[in-house]
Amino acid sequence: MNKNKIKTLAIGVAMAASVFTLVSLSSAQNNAPSGTIETRSHIFTPVGDGIYHVTGTGAVNVISHAMLIEGEHDLLVVDSHVSPNAGMALIDAIKSVSAKPVRYLINTHYHFDHAHGNQVFPQDVEIIGHQYTRDKLSGELGNVLEESTFISFTEGVPGQIEQMQAQLASTENVDERAALQGRIAVQQAHLNSLAGIDPTPPNITIEDSMTIYQSVRGGGREIQIAHLGRGHTGGDVVVFLPEERIIYTGDLMVPFLPYMGDAHVDEWPDALERLKAFDFDTLLPGHGPIVQGKARIDMLQAYLRDLWANTRALKQRGLSAEQAATEIDMTAHSGNYPQIRGAGADVRAIRRIYQLLDEA
């Protein structure tokens, strides 16, 4: 990627994402259950026997969560983080949990923050994902590094670094300086790594579902990988452990309002309805805290349906996507999503809905 393309136009969006990640990770650390393993870069929270929800500590900019499933002879990893730097940190951190080799890496979808660590995994690791994810990461559907999603979440990084450097120059407090220096180092490493991304697609693909049977002491573990329909992207998959009643959803289901710039907003609620059909107790999202039960799925379905209907109505009135993003009123959902404060929505979501409406 041309470094000149990484500009400073989306500092607020990128910083908001970073702040949410750090807040959620802090909560995870403070409430870490017994058996939690913490390395310099990652926290491995046990949710079952040999099953971990993997989050970052903030020492490396990882953006997304991951999942680790340990078998008797090998390991399965779900999602590879945001960059080669973050992917290498994940591989190194896993060694503190198990010396066994990684056999499989599953991509829940193609987005940069879940799949751009793929390239640093050993060549003998099988990467599994939906055919759409392969098509996106292989370049069959265009260069993902030139898409608005990647650019809008990365172009603000230099500006963040400059802002922190300015803060560093203006403070003499020793503790504040140390904290700023640490954050600058993390973001500089992240920026450097963004320039070295080589999108690496899955080499095993699915259309609907597949099952892996992992050997574990005393028997076997069933690991189901399923595509439930188009939602957050055109190729989301979930990873379901029926015996343990655990499901990893990537960004198909997160406990806050998800990014919708590449979403099929009109189809997403149906995919979530299929998600509810799985017999799980624990939902591991690609961002945010672990979710128990299915109530939050209903909340997201309701929001998506209203967002679609309200946006379509504004388009029919002749408003531009930018005008609609400013005027749309989703405050009826503020009880479930406190980040909604007054009228307005992410313009990238509204532009996407306009695009889908034009294509209908």
Disulfide bonds with the S-S distance in Angstrom:
none
